[in-house]
Amino acid sequence: MRLQAIFALCVAAIGVTAIADPGILHDEPHHTHEALDNIHETPHCAYICIFSEDYQQRFAGKCLNIQEGKKRGACFCRSDAYQYIVDQCISRKCGSDERKKVMLLTA
């Protein structure tokens, strides 16, 4: 289950980084329907964790130097410290039913 949650967060991170940079939307598409659907299906309680710029800077600072959406999102996915902190944040902010939904987005 934890692996599914990490994968779901990776897909969301890729979508988030693609959406956060307005220039990307005018270039070739860097986001996928799957990533956007995953973000829309994610419970709102997890948004504060996934969109936390503080977590990105503190636990995956090297990823902030990457401009391209998919590469930047992939960097966040490979950052064990960032993934751990986001997972811990979601476990604090979301109830058990909402947390299951975050983990089952990729199932």
N, CA, C and O atoms as a GROMACS GRO file, in nm:
protein
  428
    1MET      N    1   0.081  -0.119   0.000
    1MET     CA    2   0.000   0.000   0.000
    1MET      C    3   0.087   0.126   0.000
    1MET      O    4   0.056   0.222  -0.070
    2ARG      N    5   0.194   0.126   0.078
    2ARG     CA    6   0.281   0.244   0.086
    2ARG      C    7   0.343   0.274  -0.050
    2ARG      O    8   0.358   0.391  -0.086
    3LEU      N    9   0.380   0.171  -0.125
    3LEU     CA   10   0.437   0.191  -0.258
    3LEU      C   11   0.334   0.256  -0.350
    3LEU      O   12   0.370   0.342  -0.431
    4GLN      N   13   0.209   0.216  -0.340
    4GLN     CA   14   0.104   0.277  -0.420
    4GLN      C   15   0.086   0.423  -0.383
    4GLN      O   16   0.063   0.507  -0.470
    5ALA      N   17   0.096   0.455  -0.256
    5ALA     CA   18   0.082   0.594  -0.212
    5ALA      C   19   0.196   0.679  -0.267
    5ALA      O   20   0.174   0.791  -0.313
    6ILE      N   21   0.317   0.626  -0.263
    6ILE     CA   22   0.432   0.699  -0.316
    6ILE      C   23   0.415   0.720  -0.466
    6ILE      O   24   0.444   0.829  -0.517
    7PHE      N   25   0.369   0.617  -0.538
    7PHE     CA   26   0.348   0.632  -0.682
    7PHE      C   27   0.241   0.736  -0.710
    7PHE      O   28   0.256   0.817  -0.802
    8ALA      N   29   0.134   0.735  -0.632
    8ALA     CA   30   0.027   0.833  -0.651
    8ALA      C   31   0.080   0.974  -0.629
    8ALA      O   32   0.045   1.066  -0.702
    9LEU      N   33   0.164   0.991  -0.529
    9LEU     CA   34   0.222   1.123  -0.503
    9LEU      C   35   0.316   1.165  -0.615
    9LEU      O   36   0.322   1.283  -0.650
   10CYS      N   37   0.389   1.069  -0.671
   10CYS     CA   38   0.478   1.101  -0.782
   10CYS      C   39   0.398   1.150  -0.902
   10CYS      O   40   0.434   1.251  -0.963
   11VAL      N   41   0.292   1.082  -0.934
   11VAL     CA   42   0.208   1.124  -1.046
   11VAL      C   43   0.150   1.262  -1.018
   11VAL      O   44   0.144   1.346  -1.107
   12ALA      N   45   0.108   1.284  -0.894
   12ALA     CA   46   0.053   1.415  -0.858
   12ALA      C   47   0.162   1.522  -0.866
   12ALA      O   48   0.137   1.633  -0.914
   13ALA      N   49   0.282   1.490  -0.820
   13ALA     CA   50   0.392   1.588  -0.824
   13ALA      C   51   0.426   1.627  -0.966
   13ALA      O   52   0.454   1.744  -0.994
   14ILE      N   53   0.424   1.531  -1.056
   14ILE     CA   54   0.452   1.561  -1.196
   14ILE      C   55   0.345   1.655  -1.250
   14ILE      O   56   0.376   1.751  -1.320
   15GLY      N   57   0.220   1.627  -1.219
   15GLY     CA   58   0.112   1.714  -1.264
   15GLY      C   59   0.119   1.851  -1.200
   15GLY      O   60   0.093   1.952  -1.266
   16VAL      N   61   0.155   1.856  -1.072
   16VAL     CA   62   0.163   1.983  -1.000
   16VAL      C   63   0.272   2.070  -1.060
   16VAL      O   64   0.252   2.190  -1.081
   17THR      N   65   0.389   2.012  -1.087
   17THR     CA   66   0.497   2.093  -1.142
   17THR      C   67   0.464   2.139  -1.282
   17THR      O   68   0.507   2.247  -1.323
   18ALA      N   69   0.389   2.061  -1.356
   18ALA     CA   70   0.350   2.103  -1.491
   18ALA      C   71   0.248   2.215  -1.485
   18ALA      O   72   0.252   2.306  -1.568
   19ILE      N   73   0.157   2.210  -1.390
   19ILE     CA   74   0.053   2.312  -1.379
   19ILE      C   75   0.109   2.440  -1.318
   19ILE      O   76   0.064   2.549  -1.353
   20ALA      N   77   0.204   2.429  -1.229
   20ALA     CA   78   0.255   2.545  -1.156
   20ALA      C   79   0.332   2.642  -1.245
   20ALA      O   80   0.339   2.760  -1.213
   21ASP      N   81   0.388   2.596  -1.354
   21ASP     CA   82   0.466   2.682  -1.443
   21ASP      C   83   0.380   2.719  -1.564
   21ASP      O   84   0.359   2.635  -1.651
   22PRO      N   85   0.331   2.843  -1.571
   22PRO     CA   86   0.241   2.879  -1.679
   22PRO      C   87   0.304   2.870  -1.816
   22PRO      O   88   0.233   2.850  -1.915
   23GLY      N   89   0.435   2.884  -1.827
   23GLY     CA   90   0.501   2.873  -1.956
   23GLY      C   91   0.492   2.734  -2.014
   23GLY      O   92   0.491   2.716  -2.136
   24ILE      N   93   0.483   2.635  -1.928
   24ILE     CA   94   0.476   2.497  -1.974
   24ILE      C   95   0.346   2.472  -2.051
   24ILE      O   96   0.344   2.393  -2.145
   25LEU      N   97   0.240   2.538  -2.011
   25LEU     CA   98   0.112   2.514  -2.077
   25LEU      C   99   0.112   2.562  -2.221
   25LEU      O  100   0.030   2.516  -2.301
   26HIS      N  101   0.202   2.653  -2.255
   26HIS     CA  102   0.207   2.704  -2.392
   26HIS      C  103   0.310   2.630  -2.476
   26HIS      O  104   0.308   2.641  -2.599
   27ASP      N  105   0.397   2.555  -2.414
   27ASP     CA  106   0.494   2.474  -2.487
   27ASP      C  107   0.429   2.339  -2.516
   27ASP      O  108   0.308   2.323  -2.501
   28GLU      N  109   0.510   2.244  -2.556
   28GLU     CA  110   0.453   2.111  -2.576
   28GLU      C  111   0.402   2.059  -2.442
   28GLU      O  112   0.461   2.089  -2.339
   29PRO      N  113   0.294   1.982  -2.443
   29PRO     CA  114   0.232   1.941  -2.316
   29PRO      C  115   0.325   1.854  -2.232
   29PRO      O  116   0.382   1.755  -2.279
   30HIS      N  117   0.339   1.893  -2.106
   30HIS     CA  118   0.423   1.819  -2.012
   30HIS      C  119   0.340   1.748  -1.906
   30HIS      O  120   0.394   1.676  -1.823
   31HIS      N  121   0.211   1.768  -1.909
   31HIS     CA  122   0.125   1.702  -1.811
   31HIS      C  123   0.036   1.602  -1.886
   31HIS      O  124   0.012   1.616  -2.006
   32THR      N  125  -0.010   1.505  -1.814
   32THR     CA  126  -0.094   1.401  -1.874
   32THR      C  127  -0.231   1.403  -1.810
   32THR      O  128  -0.251   1.457  -1.701
   33HIS      N  129  -0.325   1.344  -1.881
   33HIS     CA  130  -0.459   1.332  -1.822
   33HIS      C  131  -0.454   1.254  -1.692
   33HIS      O  132  -0.526   1.285  -1.597
   34GLU      N  133  -0.368   1.152  -1.688
   34GLU     CA  134  -0.358   1.070  -1.567
   34GLU      C  135  -0.314   1.154  -1.448
   34GLU      O  136  -0.369   1.141  -1.338
   35ALA      N  137  -0.215   1.242  -1.470
   35ALA     CA  138  -0.165   1.325  -1.360
   35ALA      C  139  -0.273   1.423  -1.315
   35ALA      O  140  -0.294   1.442  -1.195
   36LEU      N  141  -0.341   1.484  -1.410
   36LEU     CA  142  -0.446   1.580  -1.374
   36LEU      C  143  -0.563   1.511  -1.306
   36LEU      O  144  -0.618   1.562  -1.209
   37ASP      N  145  -0.602   1.394  -1.358
   37ASP     CA  146  -0.710   1.318  -1.294
   37ASP      C  147  -0.672   1.279  -1.152
   37ASP      O  148  -0.754   1.283  -1.061
   38ASN      N  149  -0.546   1.241  -1.134
   38ASN     CA  150  -0.497   1.202  -1.002
   38ASN      C  151  -0.507   1.319  -0.905
   38ASN      O  152  -0.548   1.300  -0.790
   39ILE      N  153  -0.470   1.438  -0.949
   39ILE     CA  154  -0.478   1.555  -0.863
   39ILE      C  155  -0.624   1.584  -0.827
   39ILE      O  156  -0.655   1.614  -0.712
   40HIS      N  157  -0.712   1.575  -0.925
   40HIS     CA  158  -0.854   1.604  -0.899
   40HIS      C  159  -0.917   1.500  -0.807
   40HIS      O  160  -1.010   1.531  -0.733
   41GLU      N  161  -0.869   1.377  -0.810
   41GLU     CA  162  -0.922   1.270  -0.725
   41GLU      C  163  -0.861   1.270  -0.586
   41GLU      O  164  -0.913   1.206  -0.495
   42THR      N  165  -0.751   1.342  -0.569
   42THR     CA  166  -0.683   1.346  -0.440
   42THR      C  167  -0.769   1.424  -0.340
   42THR      O  168  -0.816   1.533  -0.371
   43PRO      N  169  -0.790   1.370  -0.221
   43PRO     CA  170  -0.867   1.442  -0.119
   43PRO      C  171  -0.801   1.576  -0.086
   43PRO      O  172  -0.678   1.587  -0.084
   44HIS      N  173  -0.882   1.676  -0.060
   44HIS     CA  174  -0.831   1.810  -0.034
   44HIS      C  175  -0.741   1.817   0.088
   44HIS      O  176  -0.656   1.906   0.098
   45CYS      N  177  -0.758   1.726   0.181
   45CYS     CA  178  -0.673   1.727   0.300
   45CYS      C  179  -0.526   1.704   0.265
   45CYS      O  180  -0.438   1.744   0.341
   46ALA      N  181  -0.498   1.639   0.153
   46ALA     CA  182  -0.361   1.610   0.113
   46ALA      C  183  -0.297   1.724   0.035
   46ALA      O  184  -0.175   1.727   0.019
   47TYR      N  185  -0.376   1.818  -0.014
   47TYR     CA  186  -0.322   1.927  -0.096
   47TYR      C  187  -0.216   2.009  -0.022
   47TYR      O  188  -0.114   2.044  -0.080
   48ILE      N  189  -0.240   2.038   0.106
   48ILE     CA  190  -0.145   2.119   0.181
   48ILE      C  191  -0.009   2.050   0.188
   48ILE      O  192   0.094   2.117   0.196
   49CYS      N  193  -0.008   1.919   0.185
   49CYS     CA  194   0.117   1.843   0.189
   49CYS      C  195   0.183   1.838   0.052
   49CYS      O  196   0.303   1.863   0.038
   50ILE      N  197   0.105   1.808  -0.049
   50ILE     CA  198   0.158   1.792  -0.184
   50ILE      C  199   0.206   1.925  -0.241
   50ILE      O  200   0.308   1.929  -0.310
   51PHE      N  201   0.135   2.035  -0.213
   51PHE     CA  202   0.169   2.165  -0.270
   51PHE      C  203   0.260   2.249  -0.180
   51PHE      O  204   0.283   2.366  -0.209
   52SER      N  205   0.313   2.191  -0.074
   52SER     CA  206   0.397   2.265   0.020
   52SER      C  207   0.532   2.301  -0.043
   52SER      O  208   0.614   2.213  -0.069
   53GLU      N  209   0.552   2.430  -0.066
   53GLU     CA  210   0.680   2.476  -0.120
   53GLU      C  211   0.791   2.460  -0.016
   53GLU      O  212   0.907   2.439  -0.051
   54ASP      N  213   0.754   2.469   0.112
   54ASP     CA  214   0.852   2.451   0.219
   54ASP      C  215   0.910   2.309   0.215
   54ASP      O  216   1.031   2.292   0.226
   55TYR      N  217   0.825   2.209   0.199
   55TYR     CA  218   0.873   2.070   0.190
   55TYR      C  219   0.961   2.052   0.067
   55TYR      O  220   1.063   1.984   0.073
   56GLN      N  221   0.923   2.114  -0.044
   56GLN     CA  222   1.003   2.102  -0.165
   56GLN      C  223   1.141   2.162  -0.145
   56GLN      O  224   1.241   2.103  -0.186
   57GLN      N  225   1.148   2.279  -0.083
   57GLN     CA  226   1.277   2.345  -0.061
   57GLN      C  227   1.363   2.272   0.041
   57GLN      O  228   1.483   2.255   0.020
   58ARG      N  229   1.302   2.229   0.150
   58ARG     CA  230   1.380   2.167   0.258
   58ARG      C  231   1.423   2.024   0.228
   58ARG      O  232   1.532   1.983   0.267
   59PHE      N  233   1.338   1.947   0.159
   59PHE     CA  234   1.366   1.805   0.144
   59PHE      C  235   1.397   1.762   0.002
   59PHE      O  236   1.436   1.647  -0.020
   60ALA      N  237   1.382   1.851  -0.095
   60ALA     CA  238   1.415   1.819  -0.234
   60ALA      C  239   1.462   1.944  -0.306
   60ALA      O  240   1.421   1.970  -0.419
   61GLY      N  241   1.547   2.021  -0.240
   61GLY     CA  242   1.593   2.149  -0.294
   61GLY      C  243   1.659   2.138  -0.430
   61GLY      O  244   1.647   2.229  -0.513
   62LYS      N  245   1.730   2.028  -0.455
   62LYS     CA  246   1.798   2.014  -0.584
   62LYS      C  247   1.698   2.005  -0.700
   62LYS      O  248   1.732   2.036  -0.814
   63CYS      N  249   1.576   1.964  -0.672
   63CYS     CA  250   1.473   1.951  -0.776
   63CYS      C  251   1.423   2.087  -0.823
   63CYS      O  252   1.372   2.099  -0.934
   64LEU      N  253   1.437   2.190  -0.740
   64LEU     CA  254   1.386   2.322  -0.774
   64LEU      C  255   1.464   2.387  -0.888
   64LEU      O  256   1.416   2.481  -0.951
   65ASN      N  257   1.586   2.337  -0.914
   65ASN     CA  258   1.668   2.391  -1.023
   65ASN      C  259   1.627   2.334  -1.158
   65ASN      O  260   1.672   2.384  -1.262
   66ILE      N  261   1.544   2.233  -1.159
   66ILE     CA  262   1.499   2.170  -1.284
   66ILE      C  263   1.374   2.241  -1.332
   66ILE      O  264   1.278   2.256  -1.256
   67GLN      N  265   1.374   2.286  -1.457
   67GLN     CA  266   1.262   2.365  -1.509
   67GLN      C  267   1.152   2.280  -1.570
   67GLN      O  268   1.034   2.310  -1.552
   68GLU      N  269   1.188   2.174  -1.642
   68GLU     CA  270   1.088   2.095  -1.714
   68GLU      C  271   0.997   2.020  -1.617
   68GLU      O  272   1.045   1.964  -1.519
   69GLY      N  273   0.868   2.018  -1.644
   69GLY     CA  274   0.769   1.958  -1.556
   69GLY      C  275   0.790   1.812  -1.525
   69GLY      O  276   0.793   1.775  -1.408
   70LYS      N  277   0.806   1.727  -1.626
   70LYS     CA  278   0.820   1.584  -1.602
   70LYS      C  279   0.950   1.553  -1.529
   70LYS      O  280   0.951   1.471  -1.437
   71LYS      N  281   1.059   1.615  -1.568
   71LYS     CA  282   1.188   1.589  -1.503
   71LYS      C  283   1.185   1.638  -1.359
   71LYS      O  284   1.240   1.573  -1.269
   72ARG      N  285   1.122   1.752  -1.337
   72ARG     CA  286   1.114   1.806  -1.201
   72ARG      C  287   1.028   1.716  -1.114
   72ARG      O  288   1.064   1.685  -1.000
   73GLY      N  289   0.914   1.673  -1.166
   73GLY     CA  290   0.828   1.582  -1.091
   73GLY      C  291   0.897   1.450  -1.061
   73GLY      O  292   0.884   1.396  -0.951
   74ALA      N  293   0.972   1.399  -1.159
   74ALA     CA  294   1.045   1.274  -1.138
   74ALA      C  295   1.151   1.291  -1.030
   74ALA      O  296   1.177   1.198  -0.953
   75CYS      N  297   1.212   1.408  -1.025
   75CYS     CA  298   1.311   1.435  -0.920
   75CYS      C  299   1.246   1.428  -0.782
   75CYS      O  300   1.303   1.370  -0.689
   76PHE      N  301   1.127   1.488  -0.768
   76PHE     CA  302   1.055   1.480  -0.641
   76PHE      C  303   1.023   1.335  -0.605
   76PHE      O  304   1.028   1.296  -0.489
   77CYS      N  305   0.989   1.256  -0.707
   77CYS     CA  306   0.957   1.116  -0.683
   77CYS      C  307   1.078   1.037  -0.633
   77CYS      O  308   1.064   0.946  -0.551
   78ARG      N  309   1.196   1.072  -0.682
   78ARG     CA  310   1.318   1.001  -0.642
   78ARG      C  311   1.373   1.048  -0.508
   78ARG      O  312   1.462   0.984  -0.451
   79SER      N  313   1.322   1.159  -0.456
   79SER     CA  314   1.371   1.212  -0.330
   79SER      C  315   1.302   1.140  -0.213
   79SER      O  316   1.187   1.167  -0.180
   80ASP      N  317   1.376   1.048  -0.152
   80ASP     CA  318   1.320   0.969  -0.043
   80ASP      C  319   1.276   1.057   0.074
   80ASP      O  320   1.170   1.034   0.133
   81ALA      N  321   1.357   1.156   0.108
   81ALA     CA  322   1.324   1.243   0.222
   81ALA      C  323   1.194   1.319   0.194
   81ALA      O  324   1.108   1.329   0.282
   82TYR      N  325   1.180   1.371   0.073
   82TYR     CA  326   1.059   1.445   0.038
   82TYR      C  327   0.937   1.354   0.042
   82TYR      O  328   0.833   1.391   0.096
   83GLN      N  329   0.948   1.235  -0.016
   83GLN     CA  330   0.836   1.142  -0.017
   83GLN      C  331   0.796   1.102   0.124
   83GLN      O  332   0.677   1.091   0.155
   84TYR      N  333   0.895   1.081   0.210
   84TYR     CA  334   0.867   1.043   0.349
   84TYR      C  335   0.791   1.154   0.422
   84TYR      O  336   0.692   1.128   0.491
   85ILE      N  337   0.838   1.278   0.407
   85ILE     CA  338   0.775   1.391   0.475
   85ILE      C  339   0.633   1.413   0.424
   85ILE      O  340   0.543   1.438   0.504
   86VAL      N  341   0.612   1.404   0.292
   86VAL     CA  342   0.478   1.421   0.237
   86VAL      C  343   0.386   1.310   0.288
   86VAL      O  344   0.270   1.336   0.324
   87ASP      N  345   0.436   1.188   0.292
   87ASP     CA  346   0.357   1.076   0.343
   87ASP      C  347   0.320   1.097   0.489
   87ASP      O  348   0.206   1.071   0.529
   88GLN      N  349   0.414   1.144   0.570
   88GLN     CA  350   0.386   1.171   0.711
   88GLN      C  351   0.284   1.284   0.726
   88GLN      O  352   0.196   1.278   0.812
   89CYS      N  353   0.296   1.385   0.643
   89CYS     CA  354   0.202   1.497   0.648
   89CYS      C  355   0.061   1.449   0.614
   89CYS      O  356  -0.036   1.486   0.681
   90ILE      N  357   0.049   1.367   0.510
   90ILE     CA  358  -0.082   1.316   0.471
   90ILE      C  359  -0.142   1.230   0.582
   90ILE      O  360  -0.263   1.233   0.606
   91SER      N  361  -0.058   1.154   0.650
   91SER     CA  362  -0.110   1.070   0.758
   91SER      C  363  -0.162   1.155   0.874
   91SER      O  364  -0.253   1.113   0.945
   92ARG      N  365  -0.105   1.275   0.894
   92ARG     CA  366  -0.153   1.366   1.000
   92ARG      C  367  -0.276   1.444   0.957
   92ARG      O  368  -0.366   1.466   1.039
   93LYS      N  369  -0.282   1.485   0.832
   93LYS     CA  370  -0.388   1.575   0.785
   93LYS      C  371  -0.515   1.503   0.740
   93LYS      O  372  -0.624   1.562   0.745
   94CYS      N  373  -0.503   1.378   0.697
   94CYS     CA  374  -0.617   1.307   0.639
   94CYS      C  375  -0.664   1.196   0.731
   94CYS      O  376  -0.583   1.132   0.799
   95GLY      N  377  -0.793   1.172   0.733
   95GLY     CA  378  -0.849   1.060   0.806
   95GLY      C  379  -0.819   0.929   0.733
   95GLY      O  380  -0.767   0.931   0.622
   96SER      N  381  -0.851   0.818   0.796
   96SER     CA  382  -0.815   0.688   0.738
   96SER      C  383  -0.885   0.664   0.604
   96SER      O  384  -0.824   0.608   0.513
   97ASP      N  385  -1.011   0.704   0.589
   97ASP     CA  386  -1.081   0.685   0.462
   97ASP      C  387  -1.018   0.770   0.351
   97ASP      O  388  -1.001   0.723   0.239
   98GLU      N  389  -0.983   0.894   0.384
   98GLU     CA  390  -0.921   0.983   0.286
   98GLU      C  391  -0.781   0.932   0.251
   98GLU      O  392  -0.740   0.939   0.135
   99ARG      N  393  -0.709   0.882   0.350
   99ARG     CA  394  -0.574   0.830   0.326
   99ARG      C  395  -0.579   0.708   0.234
   99ARG      O  396  -0.494   0.693   0.147
  100LYS      N  397  -0.678   0.622   0.254
  100LYS     CA  398  -0.695   0.507   0.165
  100LYS      C  399  -0.719   0.553   0.023
  100LYS      O  400  -0.668   0.493  -0.072
  101LYS      N  401  -0.796   0.659   0.007
  101LYS     CA  402  -0.824   0.710  -0.127
  101LYS      C  403  -0.697   0.762  -0.192
  101LYS      O  404  -0.676   0.741  -0.312
  102VAL      N  405  -0.611   0.829  -0.117
  102VAL     CA  406  -0.483   0.876  -0.172
  102VAL      C  407  -0.400   0.757  -0.217
  102VAL      O  408  -0.338   0.761  -0.323
  103MET      N  409  -0.398   0.650  -0.137
  103MET     CA  410  -0.317   0.533  -0.170
  103MET      C  411  -0.375   0.452  -0.285
  103MET      O  412  -0.299   0.387  -0.356
  104LEU      N  413  -0.505   0.455  -0.305
  104LEU     CA  414  -0.567   0.370  -0.406
  104LEU      C  415  -0.587   0.440  -0.541
  104LEU      O  416  -0.647   0.383  -0.632
  105LEU      N  417  -0.538   0.561  -0.555
  105LEU     CA  418  -0.556   0.633  -0.679
  105LEU      C  419  -0.492   0.562  -0.798
  105LEU      O  420  -0.538   0.576  -0.911
  106THR      N  421  -0.388   0.485  -0.773
  106THR     CA  422  -0.318   0.417  -0.882
  106THR      C  423  -0.369   0.275  -0.903
  106THR      O  424  -0.329   0.209  -0.999
  107ALA      N  425  -0.456   0.226  -0.815
  107ALA     CA  426  -0.502   0.087  -0.826
  107ALA      C  427  -0.598   0.069  -0.941
  107ALA      O  428  -0.646  -0.042  -0.964
   0.00000   0.00000   0.00000
